[in-house]
Amino acid sequence: MIKVLIVDDDFMVAKVHAGFIQRTPGFAVVGVAHTGAQAVLETQRLQPDLVLLDIHLPDVNGLDLMHQLRDVAPELDVLVISAAREVETVRKALRGGIVHYLIKPFSQTDLQERLEHYRNTYQSLDSSKDVAEQSDVNRVFGLERADRPLPKGCSAETLQVVEKALRSGGGDVSAAELAVQVGTSRVSARRYLEYLNDEGLVDVTLKYGVGRPERRYAWKAG
């Protein structure tokens, strides 16, 4: 579960954002702060994974506060939620290492999309693996195969599930076996596997037996 601290000086806005987050699977609101000083104390006490940070706070600029928060929680990620639209403010936030910048007002869907992107990208770069693949880095920087469309009927979200299954499996699989693992049809699994083969990300071997040889796929090492 990803622990979220909300930092916003408006009590009602913070309550609305908390409701959005609680309706997003995999996230839990662990605290709310309405001033910069309170945010530092709560960050030190709760050690959240992610802070939803407003810029206009009564006692400090949110972008300056960001550095104070990371002093007490070095691994903290920050998602800015603000009405501030100045280009220089956005630039400063990006230089500060935020995961996203969401301009108020926004809908529940807008926030959920950013949270899901965070969960599927930044949170996937954890201690479960020591070396990042180029595809991992591409996801973080929003470059995930933007130059080549997925096959018809395929989605980027399911592709990530397929890649994770292949990387963690430690061996080769057939399309039928993968379909059972990820909960899709054999035909659909085959489309994803062949797409990854075309991208040069998997090795394909043929298993001979009775009838037609079976194609087996394994995540390419290195």
C-alpha positions in Angstrom: 0.0 0.0 0.0 1.3 3.4 -1.0 1.1 5.9 1.9 0.0 9.4 1.0 0.2 12.7 2.9 -2.0 15.6 1.7 -0.6 19.1 2.2 -3.2 21.8 1.4 -4.2 24.9 3.3 -7.9 24.5 2.3 -9.6 22.0 4.6 -12.4 21.2 2.2 -10.1 20.8 -0.8 -7.9 18.4 1.2 -11.0 16.4 2.2 -12.0 16.1 -1.5 -8.5 15.0 -2.5 -8.5 12.4 0.3 -11.7 11.0 -1.0 -10.2 10.7 -4.5 -7.1 8.9 -3.2 -9.1 6.5 -1.0 -11.0 5.4 -4.1 -7.8 4.6 -6.0 -6.7 1.0 -5.4 -3.3 0.6 -3.8 -3.2 4.0 -2.1 -4.1 5.1 1.5 -4.2 8.6 3.0 -2.2 8.5 6.2 -2.4 12.2 7.1 -3.3 15.7 6.2 -1.4 18.9 6.9 -2.6 22.5 6.3 0.7 24.4 6.9 4.3 23.9 6.0 5.3 23.5 9.6 2.6 20.8 10.2 3.7 19.1 7.0 7.3 18.7 8.2 6.1 17.2 11.5 3.7 14.8 9.8 6.2 13.7 7.2 8.8 13.0 9.9 6.2 11.1 12.0 4.4 9.2 9.2 7.2 8.6 6.7 4.8 8.6 3.7 5.8 7.3 0.3 4.1 10.2 -1.6 3.1 13.8 -0.7 0.3 15.7 -2.6 1.8 19.1 -2.2 0.1 22.5 -2.7 2.4 25.4 -3.5 0.4 28.3 -1.9 0.6 27.6 1.8 0.2 30.2 4.6 3.7 30.0 6.0 6.0 28.8 3.2 6.1 28.3 -0.6 5.4 24.6 -1.3 8.5 24.3 -3.6 10.8 25.5 -0.8 9.0 23.2 1.6 9.7 20.2 -0.6 13.4 20.3 0.4 12.5 20.4 4.0 10.3 17.4 3.7 13.0 15.4 2.0 15.4 16.3 4.8 13.2 14.3 7.2 12.1 11.7 4.6 14.9 11.3 1.9 12.9 8.7 -0.1 9.8 10.9 -0.4 8.1 11.4 -3.8 6.2 14.6 -4.4 3.2 15.2 -6.7 2.4 18.9 -6.9 -1.3 19.9 -6.9 -1.7 23.6 -7.4 -3.5 26.5 -9.0 -0.1 28.0 -9.9 0.2 28.2 -13.7 3.4 30.2 -14.0 5.9 28.6 -16.3 8.8 29.4 -14.0 6.9 27.7 -11.1 6.5 24.6 -13.2 10.1 24.6 -14.2 11.2 25.0 -10.6 9.0 22.1 -9.6 10.5 19.9 -12.3 14.0 20.8 -11.2 13.0 19.8 -7.7 12.3 16.2 -8.8 8.5 16.0 -8.7 6.7 13.0 -10.2 3.9 15.1 -11.7 2.3 18.6 -11.7 -1.5 18.7 -11.6 -3.2 22.1 -12.0 -6.3 22.9 -10.0 -9.2 22.4 -10.5 -9.0 18.8 -11.7 -11.3 15.8 -11.7 -11.1 12.5 -9.8 -10.1 10.8 -13.1 -7.3 13.3 -13.6 -5.8 12.5 -10.2 -6.3 8.8 -10.5 -4.5 8.7 -13.8 -1.5 10.4 -12.2 -1.6 8.1 -9.2 -1.8 5.0 -11.4 1.1 6.2 -13.5 3.1 6.7 -10.3 2.2 3.3 -9.0 3.0 1.5 -12.3 6.3 3.3 -13.0 8.1 4.9 -10.0 7.0 2.3 -7.6 8.1 -0.5 -9.9 11.7 0.7 -9.6 12.1 -0.8 -6.1 14.5 -3.1 -4.4 13.0 -6.2 -6.1 15.6 -5.7 -8.9 19.1 -4.3 -8.8 19.4 -3.3 -12.5 16.8 -1.3 -14.5 15.9 -2.3 -18.0 15.6 0.4 -20.7 11.9 -0.2 -20.7 11.7 0.5 -17.0 13.5 3.9 -17.5 11.3 4.7 -20.5 8.2 4.2 -18.4 9.4 6.7 -15.8 10.2 9.3 -18.4 7.0 8.8 -20.4 8.7 7.3 -23.4 7.1 3.9 -23.4 7.1 2.9 -27.1 5.4 6.1 -28.2 6.8 5.6 -31.7 5.2 2.3 -32.3 1.5 1.6 -31.7 0.4 -1.6 -29.8 -1.5 -4.2 -31.8 -5.3 -3.8 -32.1 -7.1 -4.7 -28.9 -4.0 -4.4 -26.7 -3.4 -1.9 -23.9 -0.4 -0.4 -22.3 -1.6 -1.4 -18.9 -1.9 -5.1 -19.8 1.4 -5.0 -21.6 3.0 -3.9 -18.3 1.4 -6.9 -16.6 2.7 -9.2 -19.3 6.2 -7.8 -19.0 6.2 -8.2 -15.2 5.1 -11.8 -15.5 7.8 -12.6 -18.0 10.5 -10.8 -15.9 9.5 -12.5 -12.6 8.9 -15.9 -14.1 12.5 -17.0 -14.4 11.8 -19.2 -17.4 10.0 -19.5 -20.6 6.2 -19.7 -21.1 3.8 -20.5 -23.9 1.0 -18.1 -24.9 -1.5 -20.5 -23.2 0.5 -20.5 -20.0 0.9 -16.7 -20.0 -2.9 -16.3 -20.6 -3.6 -18.1 -17.4 -1.1 -16.0 -15.4 -2.4 -12.6 -16.5 -6.1 -13.5 -17.0 -6.5 -12.9 -20.7 -7.2 -15.1 -23.7 -4.5 -17.2 -25.4 -4.9 -15.2 -28.6 -4.5 -11.9 -26.8 -1.4 -13.2 -24.9 0.1 -14.3 -28.2 -0.3 -10.8 -29.6 1.6 -9.3 -26.6 4.3 -11.9 -26.8 4.8 -11.4 -30.5 4.9 -7.6 -30.0 7.6 -8.0 -27.4 9.5 -10.3 -29.8 9.3 -7.7 -32.5 10.7 -5.2 -30.0 13.6 -7.5 -29.3 12.7 -7.9 -25.6 12.1 -11.6 -25.5 13.8 -14.8 -26.8 11.7 -17.3 -28.7 12.4 -21.0 -28.8 10.5 -23.9 -30.4 9.4 -26.9 -28.3 8.9 -29.9 -30.5 6.4 -32.7 -29.7 3.3 -34.1 -31.2 1.9 -31.8 -33.9 3.0 -28.3 -34.5 6.1 -26.9 -32.5 5.1 -24.8 -29.6 6.5 -21.3 -29.4 7.9 -20.4 -26.0 8.9 -17.0 -24.8 11.5 -15.8 -22.2 12.4 -12.3 -21.1 15.7 -11.4 -22.7 18.5 -11.2 -20.1 20.6 -8.0 -19.9 
